[in-house]
Amino acid sequence: MNKTVVVLGAGAGGLTAAADLRKVLPAEDRIVLVDRAFGGGPGLSLLWVLRGWRTAEQVTARPTAAALPGVEMVTAEIERIDIDARTVHCGPAGSIGYDALVIALGAGLDTAALPGLPQALETGVAGQFYTLEGAADLHTKIEAMAAGRVMVLVAAVPFKCPAAPFEAAFLIADQLGEKFAGGAVRVDAFAPDALPMPVAGPAVGNALVGMMDTKGIGFHGGRSATAIDPHACTVEFADGTTESFDLLAVVPPHAPVAAVRSSGLGPNGWIPVDPATMATRAPGVFAVGDSTALLLPNGKPLPKAAIFAEAEGEVAAHQVARYLAYDAPDTRFTGQGACFVEIGGGLAAKGEGDFLALPAPRVTLREPSSAYHEEKAQQERDWLARWNIRS
Ligand SMILES: Cc1cc2nc3c(=O)[nH]c(=O)nc-3n(C[C@H](O)[C@H](O)[C@H](O)COP(=O)(O)OP(=O)(O)OC[C@H]3O[C@@H](n4cnc5c(N)ncnc54)[C@H](O)[C@@H]3O)c2cc1C
């Protein structure tokens, strides 16, 4: 009997899983990839849209059949995953049964989880750079700023890409140019964690704080926002303090997407997975990328990053094939990963290491250089070249 493997979500993890499944499954087996849009950019490009170095159009990939030969692409809103019935429900687009499933639906943004944030975004005193439209809009807002304080606020944990809020602070300062250097506009970053990128350890966090300090960007760790007053332009924090801003650049609260929650695979919505194989507690169901809660040996979750989602996509593809009793490599997730920390002026630092190391991740932050900035640009070119093939 031919098998059907369904992959949910055509982002970093799902695209890789679908393409790699096609390499290991027999041609008669179906691979069905479902996404609501089949159009998005690599996360790292969002920062460059924020800085104004890219337009949203330039970094949007629209994968077609030519990029995914042998994969059935279904454009639909996934409403519900029924694990017991081995079926995915897609509303008017119908239901799809599966023999094996890969869930790669990413993380949702839940602006309503921080009181006052929806109104602050609505009235324009706040902007966010976690979507292409948001990043482009925030760029325009920063351009219009003559004086005052830009507050970069991490609203809650977990959030995608541990470096992104601090890269945003650097790039906002870079965009402001003389207005920042001359002191007319200040830039301050606030985060619930005591240090940036806590999973990488205090040495990396302190190094990043030092780099912000050198640039004149304030870092205020251990500050959990509880509410925003969009009229007074203030943020209230759990420690009872209040801070004012003239423009708020916010990392909105993240939440598991509804379709993922409907699977019941995770007690709080994020899906626990085997850190080596991406298997969930349901036989034949694997999950990769931002939808998951992959716990490291030190009990902290693996950061939500494309570099991990892609590696996990390959692992899941091979493990699905093995689950279906095919002869595929027993590929395991290694936890090796790297990310760039853009600091402006065409320079980027690079954090890299082994996130599954015992007893805790071993991560090194390498000095900013133009070579790392170029490496990041190459990653963007590779992504667009791989997935933006037109039919
Ligand atoms: C500002 C920023 C900077 C970043 N920089 C980096 C970086 O430098 N390096 C790095 O490695 N990572 C970076 N990331 C993180 C990276 O973008 C994500 O970790 C990665 O995209 C996760 O991949 P994923 O496959 O899990 O989810 P996604 O790529 O988010 O894909 C999820 C897919 O599921 C689809 N979907 C969701 N719900 C439904 C539904 N109900 N029905 C149908 N389709 C649905 C979506 O349309 C989407 O295509 C950054 C992220 C941000 C926001």
Ligand as a Chemical Component Dictionary entry (heavy atoms), coordinates in Angstrom:
data_LIG
# 
_chem_comp.id                   LIG 
_chem_comp.type                 NON-POLYMER 
_chem_comp.pdbx_formal_charge   0 
_chem_comp.three_letter_code    LIG 
# 
loop_
_chem_comp_atom.comp_id 
_chem_comp_atom.atom_id 
_chem_comp_atom.alt_atom_id 
_chem_comp_atom.type_symbol 
_chem_comp_atom.charge 
_chem_comp_atom.model_Cartn_x 
_chem_comp_atom.model_Cartn_y 
_chem_comp_atom.model_Cartn_z 
_chem_comp_atom.pdbx_ordinal 
LIG C1  C1  C 0 13.201 39.149 13.546 1  
LIG C2  C2  C 0 13.627 37.711 13.379 2  
LIG C3  C3  C 0 14.936 37.410 13.080 3  
LIG C4  C4  C 0 15.343 36.091 12.971 4  
LIG N1  N1  N 0 16.634 35.815 12.657 5  
LIG C5  C5  C 0 17.052 34.526 12.590 6  
LIG C6  C6  C 0 18.421 34.217 12.284 7  
LIG O1  O1  O 0 19.258 35.111 12.073 8  
LIG N2  N2  N 0 18.775 32.907 12.236 9  
LIG C7  C7  C 0 17.883 31.898 12.470 10 
LIG O2  O2  O 0 18.265 30.725 12.423 11 
LIG N3  N3  N 0 16.572 32.169 12.759 12 
LIG C8  C8  C 0 16.151 33.436 12.817 13 
LIG N4  N4  N 0 14.831 33.720 13.103 14 
LIG C9  C9  C 0 13.914 32.623 13.499 15 
LIG C10 C10 C 0 13.330 31.866 12.322 16 
LIG O3  O3  O 0 12.706 32.743 11.410 17 
LIG C11 C11 C 0 12.312 30.844 12.851 18 
LIG O4  O4  O 0 12.857 30.170 13.958 19 
LIG C12 C12 C 0 11.981 29.822 11.773 20 
LIG O5  O5  O 0 11.322 30.446 10.702 21 
LIG C13 C13 C 0 11.113 28.692 12.341 22 
LIG O6  O6  O 0 10.768 27.781 11.335 23 
LIG P1  P1  P 0 9.417  26.924 11.434 24 
LIG O7  O7  O 0 9.409  26.064 10.235 25 
LIG O8  O8  O 0 9.313  26.320 12.761 26 
LIG O9  O9  O 0 8.254  28.009 11.367 27 
LIG P2  P2  P 0 7.942  29.105 10.267 28 
LIG O10 O10 O 0 9.136  29.366 9.419  29 
LIG O11 O11 O 0 7.353  30.254 11.017 30 
LIG O12 O12 O 0 6.841  28.432 9.347  31 
LIG C14 C14 C 0 5.559  28.121 9.811  32 
LIG C15 C15 C 0 4.641  27.996 8.607  33 
LIG O13 O13 O 0 3.380  27.490 9.054  34 
LIG C16 C16 C 0 2.339  28.149 8.369  35 
LIG N5  N5  N 0 1.142  28.083 9.203  36 
LIG C17 C17 C 0 1.020  28.389 10.527 37 
LIG N6  N6  N 0 -0.232 28.125 10.960 38 
LIG C18 C18 C 0 -0.924 27.661 9.889  39 
LIG C19 C19 C 0 -2.265 27.211 9.722  40 
LIG N7  N7  N 0 -3.150 27.183 10.721 41 
LIG N8  N8  N 0 -2.648 26.795 8.489  42 
LIG C20 C20 C 0 -1.762 26.810 7.461  43 
LIG N9  N9  N 0 -0.472 27.208 7.569  44 
LIG C21 C21 C 0 -0.065 27.635 8.779  45 
LIG C22 C22 C 0 2.862  29.560 8.151  46 
LIG O14 O14 O 0 2.229  30.165 7.027  47 
LIG C23 C23 C 0 4.358  29.322 7.908  48 
LIG O15 O15 O 0 4.666  29.203 6.542  49 
LIG C24 C24 C 0 14.393 35.038 13.163 50 
LIG C25 C25 C 0 13.058 35.357 13.428 51 
LIG C26 C26 C 0 12.673 36.663 13.538 52 
LIG C27 C27 C 0 11.225 36.979 13.819 53 
# 
loop_
_chem_comp_bond.comp_id 
_chem_comp_bond.atom_id_1 
_chem_comp_bond.atom_id_2 
_chem_comp_bond.value_order 
_chem_comp_bond.pdbx_ordinal 
LIG C1  C2  SING 1  
LIG C2  C3  SING 2  
LIG C2  C26 DOUB 3  
LIG C3  C4  DOUB 4  
LIG C4  N1  SING 5  
LIG C4  C24 SING 6  
LIG N1  C5  DOUB 7  
LIG C5  C6  SING 8  
LIG C5  C8  SING 9  
LIG C6  O1  DOUB 10 
LIG C6  N2  SING 11 
LIG N2  C7  SING 12 
LIG C7  O2  DOUB 13 
LIG C7  N3  SING 14 
LIG N3  C8  DOUB 15 
LIG C8  N4  SING 16 
LIG N4  C9  SING 17 
LIG N4  C24 SING 18 
LIG C9  C10 SING 19 
LIG C10 O3  SING 20 
LIG C10 C11 SING 21 
LIG C11 O4  SING 22 
LIG C11 C12 SING 23 
LIG C12 O5  SING 24 
LIG C12 C13 SING 25 
LIG C13 O6  SING 26 
LIG O6  P1  SING 27 
LIG P1  O7  DOUB 28 
LIG P1  O8  SING 29 
LIG P1  O9  SING 30 
LIG O9  P2  SING 31 
LIG P2  O10 DOUB 32 
LIG P2  O11 SING 33 
LIG P2  O12 SING 34 
LIG O12 C14 SING 35 
LIG C14 C15 SING 36 
LIG C15 O13 SING 37 
LIG C15 C23 SING 38 
LIG O13 C16 SING 39 
LIG C16 N5  SING 40 
LIG C16 C22 SING 41 
LIG N5  C17 SING 42 
LIG N5  C21 SING 43 
LIG C17 N6  DOUB 44 
LIG N6  C18 SING 45 
LIG C18 C19 SING 46 
LIG C18 C21 DOUB 47 
LIG C19 N7  SING 48 
LIG C19 N8  DOUB 49 
LIG N8  C20 SING 50 
LIG C20 N9  DOUB 51 
LIG N9  C21 SING 52 
LIG C22 O14 SING 53 
LIG C22 C23 SING 54 
LIG C23 O15 SING 55 
LIG C24 C25 DOUB 56 
LIG C25 C26 SING 57 
LIG C26 C27 SING 58 
# 
